[in-house]
Amino acid sequence: MSVTPVADARPADVVALPWHHGTRPGTFALRRGFTGRAGQVVAEPGPDGRTVLLNVGLGPAGAATPATFRRAAAAAVRAAGPARTLRLDLAETTEGPMSAGARARAVAEGAVLAAYRYDRHRRGAAPPLGEITVRTAHPGAVAEGVAVADAVCLARDLVNSPGGELGPTEFGRRVAGLAGGALSCVVHRGEALHTLGMAGLLAVARGSAEPPCLVELRYDPPTPGRSVTLVGKGITFDSGGLCLKSPPEMRAMKADMGGAAAVVGAVCAVAALRLPVGLRALLPLAENMPGPAALRPGDVVRHADGTTTEVLNTDNEGRVVLADALLLARDPAPDVLIDVATLTAAVPHVLGARAAAYFTRDDSLAAEVSAAAARSDELFWRLPLWESERRHLRSSVADRANAAYRPGDAIQAALFLREFVGPRLPWVHVDLGAAAFNDEAPYDEIPHGGTGFGVRTLVEFLRGPR
C-alpha cells in the first residue's frame, strides 16, 4: 500500500469528500442522517455508476485541527475496505485557519496510520486496501506526513512482534539494518557491556537464555542544532522474573520494549525529515525471565557510578536497566536527555490506557513537551517529582531500593531515575504506562495492538517550536 500526492481529480474506485457541519451534501447522504459531524462517514454511489463517494464529516467550519483531518482520513480508509484505489480529497476544503500543506500532511499521516496491518503470522488475511492518493498541490507535505507515519508503523511492528521472535539479538539486528547515510548504529554485546558498566542490564538478563545488548543509534546531520540523547527501555519480554506476573498481566508484555520502539521510530523519522538536531539513542535490550540464574529479591546491583541498588522486586526491572543507560548518556552531556519507558502500572490507573505521564524539573522543557504533544495529538500529562515520595526507595543494605510502595509508584520510579541523571542536566522522563499497546478495538487512527505511541510527540519535540 502506498500513499502518494496527486494534483488532479484522477479516477478512483472510492473518493472521500470533505463536508463541514451545517453544509448540505447530496440528498442521498442527507436521507441517511449525514450531518457533517467530525468523523462521520456516509457512502453513496458516484454519478458515473462506478465510483463510490464517501462523505466525510469535519465538524464545524473553522474549527478543524490537524487531529480532525488525521481522524477523517482514518475514517475514510476504514470505510473504503479492500478497495483497489482510494482518493482522499479531504485537504481540498478551504475552511478554517489551517494551511493547505498542514491539511495535506495530516490527511496523509492519518491514511498511513489507519491502513496499517500486522498480518505476518496470519493465513488467509483479508486483502488490504490498494493505492491511496491525496489530492493536494503540496506534495512535500504529503511526503512529510508519510515519513512520520511510517516511523510510527515501524515502532508498531517492533511492539507487535512476538517476544519469542524479537529478543534482544533480533531487535539489535533490525535496528542495525536501518543504518545508512547520516544514521549509524553500534550494537554492544558480551564483554563490551561490562566495560560500559551495564551492571543493571546484565543482572536483569541473568534469568534468560537470550543475552542482552545495548544498541547505540546516532543521527549526525551536516549542521546540527542542539544535541539530544534519547534512552528507550527495551525489555523484549517481561515475565516479572522470579516475582512472576500473573498470566493476564503477562499477555501484553512483548510490548515492554515500547519505549525503545518509540525511540527507534523517532530517530528514523528525524533522519527521513533531515531535521537539524544531533541525536544519540541508547537502547538497553534484555528479557526478564525466571531462569536458574535469575536476579533474586534481596540481590544488590552496583552501578557504574559506584552506587548500589537493592532489588526487592524483580518485576521493577525497568528502572534498574534504565539507570545504566542514563549514566552512559551523561558523557558527553547532551543539551536535553529524554528517557521513554513502559515503566509503571500506576500511570494507566491515573490517566487511563491511552495517555503517558512525563516528569521534568524544568518548567521550560515541560512547556516544550506539552506543546509537542498537543501538535501530535498524543495525550501527555505532567506529574510531579515530590521529594516526600523518596522515602519509599530507602534500603537498609544499599543506597536505594528498586521496589516501590504502590501508591505513588510512577513518581517513585521517576525519583529513582533522577538520581542517575545528575543535578544539572535538562531531563524528561516519559512513562508510557499502557499507551504503547491497545488491547481494545481500533479507534481513530489507532489499531489493536502496538500503537507506536510517543513517536509523533518525540518528532514534534525534536522539530522544535513552530
QUISULDA-V732494 format. One record per residue. N is the residue number from 1. PSI is psi in whole degrees, -180 to 180 (none if undefined). D_CENTER is the distance of its C-alpha to the mean C-alpha in whole Angstrom. Layout:
n=N psi=PSI d_center=D_CENTER
n=N psi=PSI d_center=D_CENTER
//
This chain:
n=1 psi=133 d_center=22
n=2 psi=152 d_center=22
n=3 psi=117 d_center=21
n=4 psi=153 d_center=24
n=5 psi=147 d_center=26
n=6 psi=147 d_center=29
n=7 psi=-15 d_center=32
n=8 psi=174 d_center=34
n=9 psi=63 d_center=34
n=10 psi=155 d_center=35
n=11 psi=149 d_center=35
n=12 psi=157 d_center=33
n=13 psi=-38 d_center=33
n=14 psi=135 d_center=31
n=15 psi=126 d_center=30
n=16 psi=124 d_center=28
n=17 psi=139 d_center=30
n=18 psi=141 d_center=29
n=19 psi=136 d_center=31
n=20 psi=155 d_center=31
n=21 psi=130 d_center=32
n=22 psi=-18 d_center=36
n=23 psi=164 d_center=37
n=24 psi=104 d_center=39
n=25 psi=-166 d_center=37
n=26 psi=164 d_center=40
n=27 psi=-36 d_center=42
n=28 psi=-49 d_center=40
n=29 psi=-40 d_center=37
n=30 psi=-42 d_center=39
n=31 psi=-19 d_center=41
n=32 psi=17 d_center=38
n=33 psi=16 d_center=36
n=34 psi=126 d_center=34
n=35 psi=-8 d_center=34
n=36 psi=11 d_center=31
n=37 psi=152 d_center=29
n=38 psi=127 d_center=25
n=39 psi=-9 d_center=23
n=40 psi=138 d_center=27
n=41 psi=129 d_center=28
n=42 psi=127 d_center=31
n=43 psi=149 d_center=33
n=44 psi=156 d_center=36
n=45 psi=141 d_center=38
n=46 psi=165 d_center=38
n=47 psi=-21 d_center=42
n=48 psi=-4 d_center=42
n=49 psi=-6 d_center=42
n=50 psi=-24 d_center=39
n=51 psi=142 d_center=36
n=52 psi=128 d_center=34
n=53 psi=131 d_center=33
n=54 psi=113 d_center=30
n=55 psi=118 d_center=31
n=56 psi=125 d_center=27
n=57 psi=141 d_center=28
n=58 psi=5 d_center=26
n=59 psi=-167 d_center=28
n=60 psi=142 d_center=30
n=61 psi=135 d_center=31
n=62 psi=-7 d_center=30
n=63 psi=-3 d_center=27
n=64 psi=143 d_center=24
n=65 psi=173 d_center=21
n=66 psi=-37 d_center=18
n=67 psi=-36 d_center=17
n=68 psi=-47 d_center=20
n=69 psi=-36 d_center=20
n=70 psi=-45 d_center=17
n=71 psi=-34 d_center=18
n=72 psi=-42 d_center=21
n=73 psi=-41 d_center=20
n=74 psi=-42 d_center=18
n=75 psi=-39 d_center=21
n=76 psi=-41 d_center=23
n=77 psi=-43 d_center=21
n=78 psi=-37 d_center=22
n=79 psi=-26 d_center=25
n=80 psi=-21 d_center=26
n=81 psi=-142 d_center=26
n=82 psi=37 d_center=27
n=83 psi=154 d_center=29
n=84 psi=-41 d_center=30
n=85 psi=140 d_center=29
n=86 psi=126 d_center=27
n=87 psi=126 d_center=28
n=88 psi=110 d_center=26
n=89 psi=16 d_center=28
n=90 psi=-33 d_center=26
n=91 psi=-5 d_center=26
n=92 psi=-11 d_center=29
n=93 psi=147 d_center=30
n=94 psi=4 d_center=32
n=95 psi=143 d_center=31
n=96 psi=169 d_center=29
n=97 psi=-10 d_center=28
n=98 psi=143 d_center=25
n=99 psi=160 d_center=26
n=100 psi=-37 d_center=27
n=101 psi=-41 d_center=24
n=102 psi=-37 d_center=21
n=103 psi=-44 d_center=22
n=104 psi=-41 d_center=22
n=105 psi=-46 d_center=19
n=106 psi=-40 d_center=17
n=107 psi=-46 d_center=19
n=108 psi=-42 d_center=18
n=109 psi=-48 d_center=14
n=110 psi=-36 d_center=15
n=111 psi=-47 d_center=17
n=112 psi=-44 d_center=15
n=113 psi=-39 d_center=12
n=114 psi=-28 d_center=15
n=115 psi=-8 d_center=17
n=116 psi=138 d_center=14
n=117 psi=145 d_center=16
n=118 psi=94 d_center=16
n=119 psi=18 d_center=20
n=120 psi=-32 d_center=20
n=121 psi=18 d_center=22
n=122 psi=137 d_center=24
n=123 psi=134 d_center=28
n=124 psi=30 d_center=29
n=125 psi=150 d_center=26
n=126 psi=146 d_center=27
n=127 psi=143 d_center=27
n=128 psi=168 d_center=24
n=129 psi=142 d_center=24
n=130 psi=-128 d_center=26
n=131 psi=139 d_center=25
n=132 psi=131 d_center=24
n=133 psi=147 d_center=25
n=134 psi=118 d_center=25
n=135 psi=117 d_center=28
n=136 psi=158 d_center=28
n=137 psi=14 d_center=30
n=138 psi=73 d_center=27
n=139 psi=-30 d_center=25
n=140 psi=-36 d_center=23
n=141 psi=-39 d_center=21
n=142 psi=-45 d_center=21
n=143 psi=-38 d_center=20
n=144 psi=-45 d_center=17
n=145 psi=-40 d_center=15
n=146 psi=-40 d_center=16
n=147 psi=-45 d_center=14
n=148 psi=-44 d_center=11
n=149 psi=-38 d_center=11
n=150 psi=-37 d_center=12
n=151 psi=-39 d_center=9
n=152 psi=-42 d_center=6
n=153 psi=-32 d_center=9
n=154 psi=-47 d_center=10
n=155 psi=-39 d_center=6
n=156 psi=-44 d_center=8
n=157 psi=-42 d_center=11
n=158 psi=-45 d_center=11
n=159 psi=-38 d_center=10
n=160 psi=-20 d_center=12
n=161 psi=133 d_center=15
n=162 psi=147 d_center=18
n=163 psi=-32 d_center=18
n=164 psi=-13 d_center=21
n=165 psi=-39 d_center=20
n=166 psi=73 d_center=17
n=167 psi=-178 d_center=19
n=168 psi=-41 d_center=19
n=169 psi=-47 d_center=21
n=170 psi=-38 d_center=20
n=171 psi=-48 d_center=16
n=172 psi=-38 d_center=18
n=173 psi=-43 d_center=20
n=174 psi=-42 d_center=17
n=175 psi=-42 d_center=16
n=176 psi=-32 d_center=19
n=177 psi=-13 d_center=20
n=178 psi=-13 d_center=17
n=179 psi=152 d_center=20
n=180 psi=148 d_center=22
n=181 psi=-126 d_center=24
n=182 psi=-1 d_center=22
n=183 psi=120 d_center=19
n=184 psi=157 d_center=21
n=185 psi=138 d_center=20
n=186 psi=134 d_center=22
n=187 psi=117 d_center=22
n=188 psi=129 d_center=24
n=189 psi=168 d_center=26
n=190 psi=-127 d_center=29
n=191 psi=-29 d_center=31
n=192 psi=-32 d_center=29
n=193 psi=-38 d_center=27
n=194 psi=-43 d_center=30
n=195 psi=-38 d_center=31
n=196 psi=-7 d_center=27
n=197 psi=32 d_center=28
n=198 psi=56 d_center=25
n=199 psi=-40 d_center=27
n=200 psi=-43 d_center=24
n=201 psi=-46 d_center=22
n=202 psi=-37 d_center=26
n=203 psi=-45 d_center=27
n=204 psi=-35 d_center=24
n=205 psi=-5 d_center=24
n=206 psi=-29 d_center=28
n=207 psi=-4 d_center=28
n=208 psi=148 d_center=26
n=209 psi=-14 d_center=28
n=210 psi=121 d_center=25
n=211 psi=151 d_center=25
n=212 psi=171 d_center=22
n=213 psi=164 d_center=21
n=214 psi=118 d_center=20
n=215 psi=130 d_center=18
n=216 psi=113 d_center=18
n=217 psi=133 d_center=17
n=218 psi=142 d_center=18
n=219 psi=117 d_center=18
n=220 psi=92 d_center=22
n=221 psi=163 d_center=23
n=222 psi=-40 d_center=26
n=223 psi=80 d_center=26
n=224 psi=147 d_center=24
n=225 psi=-119 d_center=23
n=226 psi=158 d_center=22
n=227 psi=137 d_center=21
n=228 psi=134 d_center=17
n=229 psi=129 d_center=16
n=230 psi=135 d_center=13
n=231 psi=126 d_center=13
n=232 psi=125 d_center=11
n=233 psi=128 d_center=12
n=234 psi=61 d_center=13
n=235 psi=103 d_center=15
n=236 psi=-23 d_center=15
n=237 psi=132 d_center=17
n=238 psi=99 d_center=19
n=239 psi=-12 d_center=22
n=240 psi=-9 d_center=23
n=241 psi=-147 d_center=25
n=242 psi=-26 d_center=29
n=243 psi=69 d_center=28
n=244 psi=137 d_center=26
n=245 psi=161 d_center=24
n=246 psi=157 d_center=26
n=247 psi=-44 d_center=25
n=248 psi=-37 d_center=23
n=249 psi=-29 d_center=21
n=250 psi=-16 d_center=20
n=251 psi=-37 d_center=19
n=252 psi=16 d_center=16
n=253 psi=-1 d_center=16
n=254 psi=-17 d_center=15
n=255 psi=7 d_center=11
n=256 psi=4 d_center=12
n=257 psi=22 d_center=10
n=258 psi=-31 d_center=7
n=259 psi=-46 d_center=7
n=260 psi=-40 d_center=9
n=261 psi=-43 d_center=7
n=262 psi=-40 d_center=4
n=263 psi=-44 d_center=7
n=264 psi=-47 d_center=9
n=265 psi=-44 d_center=7
n=266 psi=-43 d_center=8
n=267 psi=-42 d_center=11
n=268 psi=-38 d_center=12
n=269 psi=-43 d_center=12
n=270 psi=-41 d_center=14
n=271 psi=-42 d_center=16
n=272 psi=-36 d_center=17
n=273 psi=-9 d_center=17
n=274 psi=46 d_center=19
n=275 psi=144 d_center=18
n=276 psi=65 d_center=21
n=277 psi=132 d_center=19
n=278 psi=124 d_center=20
n=279 psi=136 d_center=17
n=280 psi=127 d_center=17
n=281 psi=132 d_center=14
n=282 psi=124 d_center=16
n=283 psi=98 d_center=14
n=284 psi=120 d_center=17
n=285 psi=130 d_center=17
n=286 psi=162 d_center=19
n=287 psi=145 d_center=20
n=288 psi=98 d_center=22
n=289 psi=157 d_center=25
n=290 psi=53 d_center=28
n=291 psi=177 d_center=30
n=292 psi=-24 d_center=34
n=293 psi=15 d_center=33
n=294 psi=152 d_center=30
n=295 psi=135 d_center=29
n=296 psi=150 d_center=32
n=297 psi=130 d_center=31
n=298 psi=-15 d_center=34
n=299 psi=154 d_center=33
n=300 psi=132 d_center=32
n=301 psi=130 d_center=30
n=302 psi=118 d_center=31
n=303 psi=172 d_center=28
n=304 psi=-23 d_center=29
n=305 psi=3 d_center=30
n=306 psi=-11 d_center=33
n=307 psi=164 d_center=32
n=308 psi=152 d_center=31
n=309 psi=127 d_center=29
n=310 psi=126 d_center=31
n=311 psi=103 d_center=29
n=312 psi=-21 d_center=30
n=313 psi=112 d_center=27
n=314 psi=-11 d_center=25
n=315 psi=-1 d_center=22
n=316 psi=46 d_center=21
n=317 psi=-25 d_center=21
n=318 psi=-45 d_center=17
n=319 psi=-30 d_center=19
n=320 psi=-41 d_center=22
n=321 psi=-43 d_center=20
n=322 psi=-31 d_center=18
n=323 psi=-45 d_center=21
n=324 psi=-48 d_center=22
n=325 psi=-36 d_center=19
n=326 psi=-39 d_center=20
n=327 psi=-42 d_center=23
n=328 psi=-33 d_center=23
n=329 psi=-17 d_center=21
n=330 psi=-14 d_center=24
n=331 psi=111 d_center=26
n=332 psi=150 d_center=26
n=333 psi=125 d_center=25
n=334 psi=171 d_center=22
n=335 psi=-33 d_center=22
n=336 psi=140 d_center=19
n=337 psi=127 d_center=17
n=338 psi=126 d_center=13
n=339 psi=145 d_center=12
n=340 psi=127 d_center=9
n=341 psi=145 d_center=10
n=342 psi=84 d_center=10
n=343 psi=-44 d_center=14
n=344 psi=154 d_center=16
n=345 psi=-6 d_center=17
n=346 psi=-34 d_center=19
n=347 psi=-51 d_center=16
n=348 psi=-26 d_center=16
n=349 psi=-29 d_center=20
n=350 psi=-46 d_center=20
n=351 psi=-4 d_center=17
n=352 psi=176 d_center=16
n=353 psi=-2 d_center=14
n=354 psi=13 d_center=12
n=355 psi=157 d_center=11
n=356 psi=153 d_center=10
n=357 psi=151 d_center=13
n=358 psi=153 d_center=14
n=359 psi=138 d_center=17
n=360 psi=151 d_center=19
n=361 psi=5 d_center=23
n=362 psi=112 d_center=23
n=363 psi=-35 d_center=23
n=364 psi=-38 d_center=23
n=365 psi=-39 d_center=19
n=366 psi=-41 d_center=18
n=367 psi=-38 d_center=20
n=368 psi=-45 d_center=17
n=369 psi=-44 d_center=14
n=370 psi=-42 d_center=16
n=371 psi=-40 d_center=17
n=372 psi=-41 d_center=13
n=373 psi=-39 d_center=12
n=374 psi=-40 d_center=15
n=375 psi=-33 d_center=15
n=376 psi=-12 d_center=11
n=377 psi=35 d_center=12
n=378 psi=145 d_center=9
n=379 psi=111 d_center=11
n=380 psi=139 d_center=12
n=381 psi=131 d_center=15
n=382 psi=131 d_center=17
n=383 psi=157 d_center=19
n=384 psi=160 d_center=22
n=385 psi=69 d_center=23
n=386 psi=123 d_center=27
n=387 psi=-30 d_center=29
n=388 psi=-26 d_center=31
n=389 psi=-13 d_center=28
n=390 psi=-23 d_center=29
n=391 psi=-25 d_center=32
n=392 psi=-4 d_center=30
n=393 psi=7 d_center=29
n=394 psi=143 d_center=33
n=395 psi=147 d_center=34
n=396 psi=-10 d_center=38
n=397 psi=-9 d_center=37
n=398 psi=179 d_center=34
n=399 psi=-25 d_center=33
n=400 psi=166 d_center=30
n=401 psi=152 d_center=29
n=402 psi=-11 d_center=26
n=403 psi=143 d_center=26
n=404 psi=153 d_center=26
n=405 psi=120 d_center=28
n=406 psi=-50 d_center=26
n=407 psi=123 d_center=26
n=408 psi=15 d_center=24
n=409 psi=-41 d_center=22
n=410 psi=-40 d_center=19
n=411 psi=-43 d_center=21
n=412 psi=-39 d_center=23
n=413 psi=-41 d_center=20
n=414 psi=-41 d_center=19
n=415 psi=-37 d_center=23
n=416 psi=-49 d_center=23
n=417 psi=-35 d_center=20
n=418 psi=-32 d_center=22
n=419 psi=-21 d_center=25
n=420 psi=-3 d_center=24
n=421 psi=-31 d_center=23
n=422 psi=166 d_center=26
n=423 psi=-20 d_center=28
n=424 psi=-18 d_center=27
n=425 psi=127 d_center=24
n=426 psi=123 d_center=21
n=427 psi=142 d_center=19
n=428 psi=131 d_center=15
n=429 psi=124 d_center=14
n=430 psi=120 d_center=11
n=431 psi=107 d_center=11
n=432 psi=-16 d_center=9
n=433 psi=-123 d_center=12
n=434 psi=6 d_center=11
n=435 psi=-16 d_center=8
n=436 psi=-16 d_center=6
n=437 psi=121 d_center=10
n=438 psi=108 d_center=12
n=439 psi=15 d_center=15
n=440 psi=-171 d_center=17
n=441 psi=156 d_center=18
n=442 psi=150 d_center=16
n=443 psi=148 d_center=16
n=444 psi=-124 d_center=16
n=445 psi=12 d_center=13
n=446 psi=125 d_center=11
n=447 psi=174 d_center=13
n=448 psi=142 d_center=14
n=449 psi=-147 d_center=12
n=450 psi=134 d_center=9
n=451 psi=-24 d_center=7
n=452 psi=20 d_center=4
n=453 psi=138 d_center=3
n=454 psi=-26 d_center=3
n=455 psi=-49 d_center=4
n=456 psi=-40 d_center=7
n=457 psi=-41 d_center=8
n=458 psi=-43 d_center=8
n=459 psi=-44 d_center=10
n=460 psi=-39 d_center=12
n=461 psi=-45 d_center=13
n=462 psi=-26 d_center=14
n=463 psi=-33 d_center=16
n=464 psi=169 d_center=18
n=465 psi=144 d_center=20
n=466 psi=none d_center=21
//
